[in-house]
Amino acid sequence: MERLEQALIKARDRRNNRSGEAFKLVRGQRPTAPVTYQQTLRVPLNREALARNLIVTHQVNHEVTDVFRSLRAQVLRRMTRHGNMTLGITSVGAGEGKTTLALNLAIAISMDVNQTVLLVDADLRSPGIARALGINVTNGLEDILAGRASVEECLINPGLERLCILPAHESIDNSAELLSSPQMQQLVAELKGRYLDRLVIFDLPPLLTVGDTLGFLPLIDSTLLVVRDGTVQEADLRRMTNLLREHNLIGTVLNAAA
């Protein structure tokens, strides 16, 4: 990984991007085959919600889409090299854009005809995937873990052929215990084993604000860290990157403030 100082300088230089965000990633390619989801609820894209929440990679000609294509290639290349199937996306603190990035990256991967992807909202204290997509859900990850619903009852296809969403819809106080519970371990194993050629991405809670993520990281293959320029102390960032290296940190995305 490049030195943090160099990456931060490059992120600042990209602030003129019309979306107000800039990205730098280290690594990525994983070829897979498409999957047809027979029992998945299909929900049309809410384009107003997507535009409002900066979800743009479904637009082939959007200027930011190419940024995520590059990010996709680097992520997939790195994961393929190590045979990884699961990726956790987290940030140092709240408000750094990890959910926006997780959605854009998942959509970008699904736009590759050789890829399928499942995006899981595992930020049970502050679930944001369904909200960002403008989708109202009644069943989600917390219901699976509590035994109130099956995986099939919770999966959503948001109008994109090779993308599935496993949302969450309620803020859960005991999310740290749920994410490290035997039920969660069983679910991750099921999601990894159900389709052997599918990439599973988990949108995880921030590292500094809660302890939820640390208990979950041993369950997945690799991690990606999102950092918003100017919002994180360098000492905290260094501490978190060192911690994540123990959990196969494949790169850092610098999300520059406008």
Contacts in CASP RR format, 6 or more apart in sequence:
PFRMAT RR
TARGET T0000
AUTHOR 0000-0000-0000
METHOD contacts of the structure
MODEL  1
MERLEQALIKARDRRNNRSGEAFKLVRGQRPTAPVTYQQTLRVPLNREAL
ARNLIVTHQVNHEVTDVFRSLRAQVLRRMTRHGNMTLGITSVGAGEGKTT
LALNLAIAISMDVNQTVLLVDADLRSPGIARALGINVTNGLEDILAGRAS
VEECLINPGLERLCILPAHESIDNSAELLSSPQMQQLVAELKGRYLDRLV
IFDLPPLLTVGDTLGFLPLIDSTLLVVRDGTVQEADLRRMTNLLREHNLI
GTVLNAAA
1 26 0 8 1.000
1 241 0 8 1.000
1 249 0 8 1.000
1 251 0 8 1.000
1 252 0 8 1.000
2 26 0 8 1.000
4 234 0 8 1.000
4 237 0 8 1.000
4 238 0 8 1.000
4 241 0 8 1.000
4 252 0 8 1.000
7 24 0 8 1.000
7 252 0 8 1.000
7 254 0 8 1.000
8 229 0 8 1.000
8 254 0 8 1.000
10 22 0 8 1.000
10 24 0 8 1.000
10 254 0 8 1.000
11 22 0 8 1.000
11 23 0 8 1.000
11 24 0 8 1.000
11 229 0 8 1.000
11 254 0 8 1.000
11 255 0 8 1.000
11 256 0 8 1.000
12 229 0 8 1.000
12 256 0 8 1.000
13 22 0 8 1.000
14 22 0 8 1.000
14 23 0 8 1.000
14 256 0 8 1.000
15 22 0 8 1.000
15 256 0 8 1.000
15 257 0 8 1.000
15 258 0 8 1.000
17 63 0 8 1.000
17 64 0 8 1.000
17 67 0 8 1.000
17 256 0 8 1.000
18 63 0 8 1.000
18 64 0 8 1.000
19 54 0 8 1.000
19 56 0 8 1.000
19 63 0 8 1.000
19 64 0 8 1.000
20 256 0 8 1.000
20 257 0 8 1.000
20 258 0 8 1.000
21 54 0 8 1.000
21 64 0 8 1.000
21 100 0 8 1.000
21 255 0 8 1.000
21 256 0 8 1.000
21 258 0 8 1.000
22 67 0 8 1.000
22 229 0 8 1.000
22 254 0 8 1.000
22 255 0 8 1.000
22 256 0 8 1.000
23 67 0 8 1.000
23 68 0 8 1.000
23 71 0 8 1.000
23 101 0 8 1.000
23 253 0 8 1.000
23 254 0 8 1.000
23 255 0 8 1.000
24 252 0 8 1.000
24 253 0 8 1.000
24 254 0 8 1.000
25 70 0 8 1.000
25 71 0 8 1.000
25 74 0 8 1.000
25 75 0 8 1.000
25 224 0 8 1.000
25 251 0 8 1.000
25 252 0 8 1.000
25 253 0 8 1.000
26 74 0 8 1.000
26 78 0 8 1.000
26 250 0 8 1.000
26 251 0 8 1.000
26 252 0 8 1.000
27 74 0 8 1.000
27 75 0 8 1.000
27 77 0 8 1.000
27 78 0 8 1.000
27 250 0 8 1.000
27 251 0 8 1.000
28 72 0 8 1.000
28 73 0 8 1.000
28 74 0 8 1.000
28 75 0 8 1.000
28 76 0 8 1.000
28 77 0 8 1.000
28 78 0 8 1.000
28 79 0 8 1.000
28 80 0 8 1.000
28 81 0 8 1.000
28 250 0 8 1.000
29 73 0 8 1.000
29 74 0 8 1.000
29 76 0 8 1.000
29 77 0 8 1.000
29 78 0 8 1.000
29 79 0 8 1.000
29 80 0 8 1.000
30 76 0 8 1.000
30 77 0 8 1.000
30 79 0 8 1.000
30 80 0 8 1.000
30 83 0 8 1.000
30 84 0 8 1.000
30 115 0 8 1.000
30 199 0 8 1.000
31 76 0 8 1.000
31 80 0 8 1.000
31 114 0 8 1.000
31 115 0 8 1.000
32 114 0 8 1.000
32 115 0 8 1.000
32 116 0 8 1.000
32 197 0 8 1.000
32 198 0 8 1.000
32 199 0 8 1.000
33 114 0 8 1.000
33 116 0 8 1.000
33 197 0 8 1.000
34 113 0 8 1.000
34 114 0 8 1.000
34 115 0 8 1.000
34 116 0 8 1.000
34 161 0 8 1.000
34 162 0 8 1.000
35 116 0 8 1.000
35 162 0 8 1.000
35 195 0 8 1.000
35 197 0 8 1.000
35 198 0 8 1.000
37 155 0 8 1.000
37 157 0 8 1.000
37 164 0 8 1.000
39 152 0 8 1.000
39 155 0 8 1.000
40 152 0 8 1.000
40 155 0 8 1.000
40 156 0 8 1.000
40 157 0 8 1.000
40 164 0 8 1.000
41 155 0 8 1.000
41 156 0 8 1.000
41 157 0 8 1.000
42 156 0 8 1.000
42 157 0 8 1.000
42 159 0 8 1.000
43 133 0 8 1.000
43 135 0 8 1.000
43 156 0 8 1.000
43 157 0 8 1.000
43 158 0 8 1.000
43 159 0 8 1.000
44 158 0 8 1.000
44 159 0 8 1.000
45 58 0 8 1.000
45 133 0 8 1.000
45 158 0 8 1.000
45 159 0 8 1.000
45 160 0 8 1.000
46 133 0 8 1.000
46 134 0 8 1.000
46 135 0 8 1.000
49 55 0 8 1.000
49 132 0 8 1.000
49 133 0 8 1.000
49 134 0 8 1.000
50 56 0 8 1.000
50 58 0 8 1.000
50 132 0 8 1.000
50 133 0 8 1.000
53 100 0 8 1.000
53 103 0 8 1.000
53 131 0 8 1.000
53 132 0 8 1.000
53 133 0 8 1.000
54 100 0 8 1.000
54 104 0 8 1.000
55 100 0 8 1.000
55 103 0 8 1.000
55 104 0 8 1.000
55 107 0 8 1.000
55 132 0 8 1.000
55 133 0 8 1.000
56 62 0 8 1.000
56 64 0 8 1.000
56 65 0 8 1.000
56 104 0 8 1.000
57 64 0 8 1.000
57 65 0 8 1.000
57 68 0 8 1.000
57 104 0 8 1.000
57 105 0 8 1.000
57 107 0 8 1.000
57 108 0 8 1.000
57 111 0 8 1.000
58 107 0 8 1.000
58 111 0 8 1.000
58 160 0 8 1.000
59 65 0 8 1.000
60 111 0 8 1.000
64 104 0 8 1.000
65 108 0 8 1.000
68 104 0 8 1.000
68 105 0 8 1.000
68 107 0 8 1.000
68 108 0 8 1.000
69 108 0 8 1.000
71 105 0 8 1.000
71 108 0 8 1.000
71 253 0 8 1.000
72 105 0 8 1.000
72 108 0 8 1.000
72 109 0 8 1.000
72 112 0 8 1.000
75 87 0 8 1.000
75 105 0 8 1.000
75 109 0 8 1.000
75 224 0 8 1.000
75 250 0 8 1.000
76 109 0 8 1.000
76 115 0 8 1.000
76 199 0 8 1.000
78 84 0 8 1.000
78 222 0 8 1.000
78 250 0 8 1.000
78 251 0 8 1.000
79 85 0 8 1.000
79 87 0 8 1.000
79 199 0 8 1.000
79 221 0 8 1.000
79 222 0 8 1.000
79 250 0 8 1.000
82 221 0 8 1.000
82 222 0 8 1.000
82 248 0 8 1.000
83 221 0 8 1.000
84 221 0 8 1.000
84 222 0 8 1.000
84 248 0 8 1.000
84 250 0 8 1.000
85 192 0 8 1.000
85 196 0 8 1.000
85 198 0 8 1.000
85 199 0 8 1.000
85 200 0 8 1.000
85 221 0 8 1.000
86 188 0 8 1.000
86 191 0 8 1.000
86 192 0 8 1.000
86 199 0 8 1.000
86 200 0 8 1.000
86 201 0 8 1.000
86 202 0 8 1.000
86 219 0 8 1.000
86 220 0 8 1.000
86 221 0 8 1.000
86 222 0 8 1.000
87 199 0 8 1.000
87 200 0 8 1.000
87 201 0 8 1.000
87 202 0 8 1.000
87 220 0 8 1.000
87 221 0 8 1.000
87 222 0 8 1.000
87 223 0 8 1.000
87 224 0 8 1.000
87 250 0 8 1.000
88 201 0 8 1.000
88 202 0 8 1.000
88 203 0 8 1.000
88 204 0 8 1.000
88 217 0 8 1.000
88 220 0 8 1.000
88 222 0 8 1.000
88 223 0 8 1.000
88 224 0 8 1.000
89 98 0 8 1.000
89 101 0 8 1.000
89 102 0 8 1.000
89 105 0 8 1.000
89 201 0 8 1.000
89 202 0 8 1.000
89 203 0 8 1.000
89 204 0 8 1.000
89 223 0 8 1.000
89 224 0 8 1.000
89 226 0 8 1.000
90 98 0 8 1.000
90 204 0 8 1.000
90 205 0 8 1.000
90 206 0 8 1.000
90 207 0 8 1.000
90 213 0 8 1.000
90 223 0 8 1.000
90 224 0 8 1.000
90 225 0 8 1.000
90 226 0 8 1.000
90 244 0 8 1.000
91 97 0 8 1.000
91 98 0 8 1.000
91 206 0 8 1.000
91 207 0 8 1.000
91 225 0 8 1.000
91 226 0 8 1.000
91 227 0 8 1.000
91 228 0 8 1.000
92 206 0 8 1.000
92 207 0 8 1.000
92 208 0 8 1.000
92 225 0 8 1.000
92 227 0 8 1.000
92 232 0 8 1.000
92 236 0 8 1.000
92 237 0 8 1.000
92 240 0 8 1.000
93 206 0 8 1.000
93 207 0 8 1.000
93 208 0 8 1.000
93 209 0 8 1.000
93 231 0 8 1.000
93 232 0 8 1.000
94 126 0 8 1.000
94 206 0 8 1.000
94 209 0 8 1.000
95 206 0 8 1.000
95 228 0 8 1.000
95 231 0 8 1.000
96 206 0 8 1.000
96 226 0 8 1.000
96 227 0 8 1.000
96 228 0 8 1.000
96 231 0 8 1.000
96 232 0 8 1.000
96 255 0 8 1.000
97 226 0 8 1.000
97 228 0 8 1.000
97 255 0 8 1.000
98 203 0 8 1.000
98 204 0 8 1.000
98 206 0 8 1.000
98 226 0 8 1.000
99 123 0 8 1.000
99 128 0 8 1.000
99 129 0 8 1.000
99 132 0 8 1.000
99 203 0 8 1.000
100 132 0 8 1.000
101 226 0 8 1.000
101 253 0 8 1.000
101 255 0 8 1.000
102 119 0 8 1.000
102 129 0 8 1.000
102 201 0 8 1.000
102 203 0 8 1.000
103 119 0 8 1.000
103 129 0 8 1.000
103 132 0 8 1.000
103 133 0 8 1.000
103 203 0 8 1.000
105 201 0 8 1.000
106 117 0 8 1.000
106 119 0 8 1.000
106 163 0 8 1.000
106 201 0 8 1.000
107 160 0 8 1.000
107 163 0 8 1.000
109 115 0 8 1.000
109 117 0 8 1.000
109 199 0 8 1.000
109 201 0 8 1.000
110 116 0 8 1.000
110 117 0 8 1.000
110 160 0 8 1.000
110 161 0 8 1.000
110 162 0 8 1.000
110 163 0 8 1.000
111 160 0 8 1.000
111 162 0 8 1.000
112 162 0 8 1.000
113 162 0 8 1.000
115 162 0 8 1.000
115 199 0 8 1.000
116 162 0 8 1.000
116 163 0 8 1.000
116 164 0 8 1.000
116 195 0 8 1.000
116 197 0 8 1.000
116 198 0 8 1.000
116 199 0 8 1.000
117 162 0 8 1.000
117 163 0 8 1.000
117 164 0 8 1.000
117 198 0 8 1.000
117 199 0 8 1.000
117 200 0 8 1.000
117 201 0 8 1.000
118 155 0 8 1.000
118 163 0 8 1.000
118 164 0 8 1.000
118 165 0 8 1.000
118 166 0 8 1.000
118 191 0 8 1.000
118 198 0 8 1.000
118 199 0 8 1.000
118 200 0 8 1.000
118 201 0 8 1.000
119 129 0 8 1.000
119 163 0 8 1.000
119 164 0 8 1.000
119 165 0 8 1.000
119 166 0 8 1.000
119 201 0 8 1.000
119 203 0 8 1.000
120 141 0 8 1.000
120 166 0 8 1.000
120 191 0 8 1.000
120 200 0 8 1.000
120 201 0 8 1.000
120 202 0 8 1.000
120 203 0 8 1.000
121 127 0 8 1.000
121 128 0 8 1.000
121 129 0 8 1.000
121 130 0 8 1.000
121 140 0 8 1.000
121 141 0 8 1.000
121 165 0 8 1.000
121 166 0 8 1.000
121 167 0 8 1.000
121 168 0 8 1.000
121 203 0 8 1.000
122 141 0 8 1.000
122 168 0 8 1.000
122 179 0 8 1.000
122 202 0 8 1.000
122 203 0 8 1.000
122 204 0 8 1.000
122 205 0 8 1.000
122 216 0 8 1.000
123 168 0 8 1.000
123 203 0 8 1.000
123 204 0 8 1.000
123 205 0 8 1.000
123 212 0 8 1.000
124 141 0 8 1.000
124 142 0 8 1.000
124 168 0 8 1.000
124 170 0 8 1.000
124 171 0 8 1.000
124 172 0 8 1.000
124 175 0 8 1.000
124 178 0 8 1.000
124 179 0 8 1.000
124 205 0 8 1.000
124 212 0 8 1.000
125 171 0 8 1.000
125 172 0 8 1.000
125 173 0 8 1.000
125 175 0 8 1.000
125 205 0 8 1.000
125 210 0 8 1.000
125 212 0 8 1.000
126 171 0 8 1.000
126 205 0 8 1.000
127 141 0 8 1.000
127 167 0 8 1.000
127 168 0 8 1.000
127 169 0 8 1.000
127 170 0 8 1.000
127 171 0 8 1.000
128 168 0 8 1.000
128 203 0 8 1.000
129 165 0 8 1.000
129 167 0 8 1.000
129 168 0 8 1.000
129 203 0 8 1.000
130 136 0 8 1.000
130 137 0 8 1.000
130 156 0 8 1.000
130 165 0 8 1.000
130 167 0 8 1.000
130 168 0 8 1.000
130 169 0 8 1.000
133 158 0 8 1.000
133 165 0 8 1.000
135 156 0 8 1.000
135 158 0 8 1.000
135 165 0 8 1.000
135 167 0 8 1.000
137 154 0 8 1.000
137 156 0 8 1.000
137 167 0 8 1.000
137 169 0 8 1.000
138 169 0 8 1.000
139 148 0 8 1.000
139 149 0 8 1.000
139 153 0 8 1.000
139 154 0 8 1.000
139 169 0 8 1.000
140 149 0 8 1.000
140 154 0 8 1.000
140 166 0 8 1.000
140 167 0 8 1.000
140 168 0 8 1.000
140 169 0 8 1.000
141 154 0 8 1.000
141 166 0 8 1.000
141 167 0 8 1.000
141 168 0 8 1.000
142 168 0 8 1.000
142 169 0 8 1.000
142 170 0 8 1.000
142 172 0 8 1.000
142 178 0 8 1.000
143 149 0 8 1.000
143 153 0 8 1.000
143 154 0 8 1.000
144 150 0 8 1.000
144 151 0 8 1.000
144 154 0 8 1.000
144 183 0 8 1.000
144 187 0 8 1.000
145 178 0 8 1.000
145 181 0 8 1.000
145 183 0 8 1.000
145 184 0 8 1.000
145 187 0 8 1.000
147 183 0 8 1.000
151 166 0 8 1.000
151 187 0 8 1.000
151 190 0 8 1.000
151 191 0 8 1.000
151 194 0 8 1.000
154 166 0 8 1.000
154 167 0 8 1.000
155 164 0 8 1.000
155 165 0 8 1.000
155 166 0 8 1.000
156 164 0 8 1.000
156 165 0 8 1.000
156 166 0 8 1.000
156 167 0 8 1.000
157 163 0 8 1.000
157 164 0 8 1.000
157 165 0 8 1.000
158 165 0 8 1.000
166 191 0 8 1.000
172 178 0 8 1.000
175 205 0 8 1.000
175 210 0 8 1.000
175 212 0 8 1.000
176 210 0 8 1.000
176 211 0 8 1.000
176 212 0 8 1.000
176 215 0 8 1.000
178 184 0 8 1.000
179 212 0 8 1.000
179 213 0 8 1.000
179 215 0 8 1.000
179 216 0 8 1.000
180 215 0 8 1.000
180 216 0 8 1.000
184 216 0 8 1.000
184 219 0 8 1.000
185 219 0 8 1.000
188 200 0 8 1.000
188 219 0 8 1.000
188 220 0 8 1.000
191 200 0 8 1.000
192 200 0 8 1.000
202 216 0 8 1.000
202 220 0 8 1.000
204 212 0 8 1.000
204 213 0 8 1.000
204 216 0 8 1.000
205 211 0 8 1.000
205 212 0 8 1.000
205 213 0 8 1.000
206 213 0 8 1.000
207 213 0 8 1.000
207 214 0 8 1.000
207 240 0 8 1.000
207 243 0 8 1.000
207 244 0 8 1.000
208 236 0 8 1.000
208 240 0 8 1.000
214 243 0 8 1.000
217 223 0 8 1.000
217 244 0 8 1.000
217 247 0 8 1.000
218 247 0 8 1.000
220 247 0 8 1.000
221 248 0 8 1.000
222 247 0 8 1.000
222 248 0 8 1.000
222 249 0 8 1.000
222 250 0 8 1.000
223 244 0 8 1.000
223 247 0 8 1.000
223 248 0 8 1.000
223 249 0 8 1.000
223 250 0 8 1.000
224 249 0 8 1.000
224 250 0 8 1.000
224 251 0 8 1.000
224 252 0 8 1.000
224 253 0 8 1.000
225 240 0 8 1.000
225 241 0 8 1.000
225 244 0 8 1.000
225 249 0 8 1.000
225 251 0 8 1.000
225 252 0 8 1.000
225 253 0 8 1.000
226 252 0 8 1.000
226 253 0 8 1.000
226 255 0 8 1.000
227 237 0 8 1.000
227 252 0 8 1.000
227 253 0 8 1.000
227 254 0 8 1.000
227 255 0 8 1.000
228 255 0 8 1.000
228 256 0 8 1.000
228 257 0 8 1.000
229 254 0 8 1.000
229 255 0 8 1.000
229 256 0 8 1.000
229 257 0 8 1.000
230 257 0 8 1.000
231 257 0 8 1.000
241 249 0 8 1.000
241 252 0 8 1.000
END
